[in-house]
Amino acid sequence: FFFASAMRWAVILVTLVLSTHHVVTQRVDQAIQYKALEEFYHATGGPTWKNNSGWLDGPPCGKDWRQIDNRVWHGLICNLENGVTNMNLINNGLKGALPDSLFTGLPDIQRINIGQNQIVGSIPRAICSCSTLLTFAAQLNRNLGGSLPSCITGLSLLEELILEMTAVTGTIPTTVFPKIKVLILSNSRFYGTIPDHWQSMADLKVLILNGCSTPPNVGPHCKLHGTIPRSMYTLPNLFLWSLQQNNLNGTLGDFQNMKKLREVHFNDNKLTGELP
């Protein structure tokens, strides 16, 4: 049940956020942008993608946005300065590792959704230089591993981070995501205790930190333990909260200040107390 629920939210939220956002744009070096996309295309098996329409055929954003037949490369959205702002290549047959240039060569990029592909390797530290990034969604890339770069919490505009059902490993970041609205790290390889810093993430609406349950992510190496920090009960805008299938213990806190909370999934833990 919950897997369907989580994926429902992931799909709905990613679909909704794959639109332009009011971020200050800059004049884009078209040669650098083209090279970055070209490197990404070849690194992820572009010739065998399910849909590679337009890729490497003319400018990424087309020749003239004012023309009805302007041809933008499949999966991209551009601004009026011909800078790529959105990349949506979900379930498109991508195979390979992410090059640094995906994050360093697209100065206006805001949304990246590469979920449900066969991305391997790890998330490059270069993601931390992507100061305009609002969404990074790489769910259901089961061989995307390594550690989550700790510097990612320094992305001051980041609103959605979705890494459900990957092999990314490590502890939950101890530094806050100041603007985060959607944080989904479930069924990957996160472990350890939950840090007590949630009072600084007041915009958070969806928080899914489920333990692992689907091969190859099984066992104690991918479950959280300890108690639920009291600061989690101070999130005023949280709508969906799931911590199921972990090794959490202790007594549940007070939910009375969580006025917008509608879904809670804490099953398969060692918790006591009553849910709202």
Legacy VTK file of the C-alpha trace (Angstrom):
# vtk DataFile Version 3.0
C-alpha trace
ASCII
DATASET POLYDATA
POINTS 276 float
0.000 0.000 0.000
2.578 2.526 0.992
4.818 2.024 -2.009
1.870 2.974 -4.213
1.111 5.928 -1.955
4.697 7.150 -1.978
5.022 6.833 -5.725
1.682 8.591 -6.147
3.028 11.550 -4.221
6.376 11.463 -5.978
4.755 11.487 -9.416
2.201 14.178 -8.524
4.732 16.453 -6.888
7.403 16.082 -9.535
4.811 16.682 -12.245
3.601 19.825 -10.523
7.049 21.284 -9.950
8.329 20.679 -13.472
7.501 24.225 -14.443
9.384 27.492 -14.543
10.117 29.329 -11.327
11.056 32.907 -10.569
14.826 32.547 -10.278
17.171 35.215 -11.539
18.500 34.101 -14.922
21.736 35.028 -16.593
23.005 35.224 -20.127
23.885 31.662 -21.046
27.034 30.668 -22.899
25.371 28.556 -25.565
28.554 26.650 -26.412
29.079 25.583 -22.791
25.405 24.657 -22.391
25.471 22.587 -25.599
28.645 20.787 -24.533
27.196 19.964 -21.099
24.066 18.452 -22.633
26.105 16.618 -25.248
28.271 15.051 -22.522
25.170 14.055 -20.556
23.611 12.551 -23.689
26.599 10.362 -24.458
27.264 9.454 -20.794
23.737 8.099 -20.394
23.400 6.245 -23.676
21.509 8.922 -25.567
21.352 7.053 -28.907
19.345 4.271 -27.212
16.981 6.458 -25.160
13.282 5.781 -25.604
12.876 9.317 -26.881
15.853 11.416 -27.977
13.927 13.646 -30.356
15.881 16.766 -31.265
18.961 15.947 -29.201
22.211 17.153 -30.802
20.188 18.447 -33.773
20.398 22.215 -33.610
20.323 24.404 -30.480
18.867 22.769 -27.316
16.185 25.443 -27.021
15.442 25.640 -30.726
16.238 28.415 -33.103
13.494 30.893 -32.226
11.043 30.497 -29.311
8.619 32.880 -31.030
7.972 30.385 -33.823
5.170 27.796 -33.428
7.361 25.063 -34.911
10.371 25.891 -32.709
12.016 22.571 -31.873
13.268 22.147 -28.297
15.140 18.964 -27.421
12.890 16.309 -25.844
12.490 16.684 -22.085
13.804 20.241 -21.861
12.139 23.534 -21.019
13.928 26.820 -21.641
13.560 30.429 -20.592
13.437 33.442 -22.895
17.229 33.737 -22.722
17.546 30.230 -24.235
18.813 28.821 -20.981
17.665 25.315 -20.039
15.603 25.500 -16.846
13.913 22.081 -16.659
14.977 18.567 -17.582
12.328 15.829 -17.385
13.662 12.515 -18.685
11.767 10.199 -16.344
11.551 6.574 -17.543
13.415 7.347 -20.756
15.964 4.537 -20.863
18.959 6.470 -19.544
21.920 4.192 -18.737
25.193 5.419 -17.259
26.763 7.788 -14.747
25.985 11.466 -14.316
28.743 13.780 -15.590
29.738 16.847 -13.562
28.797 19.038 -16.510
25.095 18.328 -15.932
25.375 20.599 -12.896
28.214 22.939 -13.901
27.293 23.636 -17.524
23.621 24.579 -17.169
23.614 27.871 -15.230
19.805 28.303 -15.317
18.780 24.731 -14.473
16.046 24.551 -11.833
14.381 21.140 -12.129
15.988 17.789 -12.924
13.887 14.619 -12.997
15.802 11.537 -14.136
13.755 8.996 -12.169
12.987 5.440 -13.287
16.110 4.945 -15.375
19.355 2.995 -14.998
21.658 5.675 -13.668
24.761 4.232 -11.987
27.681 5.626 -10.010
27.033 8.356 -7.470
25.602 11.863 -7.305
28.521 14.149 -8.253
29.655 16.745 -5.731
29.287 19.155 -8.626
25.571 19.260 -7.785
26.523 21.595 -4.941
27.608 24.268 -7.418
24.155 24.298 -8.972
22.873 27.325 -7.051
19.616 27.616 -9.054
18.483 24.035 -8.406
14.973 23.649 -6.997
14.288 19.958 -7.686
16.491 16.903 -7.980
14.529 13.678 -8.480
16.367 10.425 -9.188
13.916 7.879 -7.756
13.962 4.230 -8.897
17.538 4.259 -10.115
18.455 1.150 -8.141
22.180 1.280 -8.930
22.663 4.967 -8.185
24.790 4.700 -5.047
27.538 6.368 -3.090
26.992 8.948 -0.398
24.735 11.962 -0.633
27.150 14.911 -0.925
27.019 16.727 2.423
27.326 20.061 0.650
23.904 19.558 -0.941
22.286 21.192 2.102
24.019 24.387 1.011
21.699 24.661 -1.994
19.647 27.491 -0.548
16.804 27.211 -3.094
16.373 23.412 -3.099
12.696 22.504 -2.587
12.438 18.842 -3.618
14.936 16.026 -3.123
13.581 12.619 -4.154
15.847 9.560 -3.942
13.336 6.793 -3.318
14.509 3.243 -4.163
18.137 4.008 -4.981
21.367 2.674 -3.488
22.414 6.051 -2.077
23.787 5.456 1.407
24.715 7.344 4.559
23.057 9.152 7.420
20.344 11.786 7.195
22.122 15.159 6.712
22.675 16.976 9.997
22.494 20.384 8.320
19.105 21.785 7.370
17.696 22.268 3.889
16.405 25.837 4.385
13.705 25.805 1.654
12.891 22.105 1.396
9.247 21.177 0.770
9.531 17.540 -0.314
12.144 15.147 1.100
11.821 11.497 0.056
14.746 9.218 0.928
12.798 6.009 1.472
13.801 2.446 0.614
17.384 3.427 -0.089
20.387 2.837 2.181
20.117 5.535 4.803
20.850 4.520 8.374
21.642 5.922 11.817
19.555 8.244 13.945
17.326 11.091 12.811
18.989 14.466 13.527
17.107 17.001 15.646
16.965 20.068 13.407
13.525 20.038 11.830
12.251 23.274 13.404
14.290 25.145 10.777
12.447 23.502 7.866
9.025 25.086 8.290
8.154 24.800 4.570
8.329 20.993 4.585
5.136 19.375 3.261
6.114 15.779 2.451
8.646 13.797 4.496
9.198 10.121 3.674
12.120 8.391 5.414
10.996 4.778 5.227
13.460 1.996 5.881
14.414 -0.484 3.193
12.166 -3.369 2.248
12.801 -4.107 -1.430
15.859 -6.115 -2.630
18.699 -5.320 -2.886
17.960 -2.757 -0.160
17.218 -5.039 2.774
18.674 -5.489 6.255
19.711 -3.275 9.194
22.205 -1.277 7.120
19.344 0.702 5.608
17.053 1.405 8.541
16.905 4.322 10.944
17.035 3.748 14.686
16.630 5.715 17.895
13.757 8.010 18.769
11.745 10.504 16.741
13.175 13.968 17.497
10.718 16.323 19.175
11.522 19.026 16.613
9.718 16.930 13.999
6.442 17.633 15.772
6.908 21.373 15.166
6.529 21.242 11.363
3.457 23.429 10.723
2.974 22.633 7.023
3.698 18.912 6.992
0.991 17.043 5.081
2.427 13.551 4.616
4.812 11.982 7.157
6.130 8.450 6.835
8.823 6.670 8.867
7.642 3.109 8.434
9.786 -0.044 8.286
12.602 1.316 10.455
13.886 0.396 13.927
12.594 3.500 15.697
11.564 3.276 19.350
10.239 5.455 22.159
6.975 7.263 22.753
5.207 9.338 20.145
5.148 13.074 20.729
2.406 15.692 20.607
0.813 16.229 17.177
-1.455 19.110 18.193
0.543 21.814 16.398
0.621 19.894 13.113
-2.663 21.296 11.797
-2.092 20.338 8.142
-1.032 16.746 8.741
-3.268 14.322 6.785
-1.262 11.108 6.337
0.967 9.376 8.914
2.689 6.015 8.346
4.748 4.763 11.303
4.076 1.025 11.093
6.798 -1.633 11.481
8.721 0.201 14.193
8.904 -0.198 17.981
6.981 2.929 18.905
4.416 3.423 21.621
1.670 6.000 21.976
-1.263 7.127 19.870
-1.443 8.538 16.376
-3.702 11.542 15.731
LINES 1 277
276 0 1 2 3 4 5 6 7 8 9 10 11 12 13 14 15 16 17 18 19 20 21 22 23 24 25 26 27 28 29 30 31 32 33 34 35 36 37 38 39 40 41 42 43 44 45 46 47 48 49 50 51 52 53 54 55 56 57 58 59 60 61 62 63 64 65 66 67 68 69 70 71 72 73 74 75 76 77 78 79 80 81 82 83 84 85 86 87 88 89 90 91 92 93 94 95 96 97 98 99 100 101 102 103 104 105 106 107 108 109 110 111 112 113 114 115 116 117 118 119 120 121 122 123 124 125 126 127 128 129 130 131 132 133 134 135 136 137 138 139 140 141 142 143 144 145 146 147 148 149 150 151 152 153 154 155 156 157 158 159 160 161 162 163 164 165 166 167 168 169 170 171 172 173 174 175 176 177 178 179 180 181 182 183 184 185 186 187 188 189 190 191 192 193 194 195 196 197 198 199 200 201 202 203 204 205 206 207 208 209 210 211 212 213 214 215 216 217 218 219 220 221 222 223 224 225 226 227 228 229 230 231 232 233 234 235 236 237 238 239 240 241 242 243 244 245 246 247 248 249 250 251 252 253 254 255 256 257 258 259 260 261 262 263 264 265 266 267 268 269 270 271 272 273 274 275
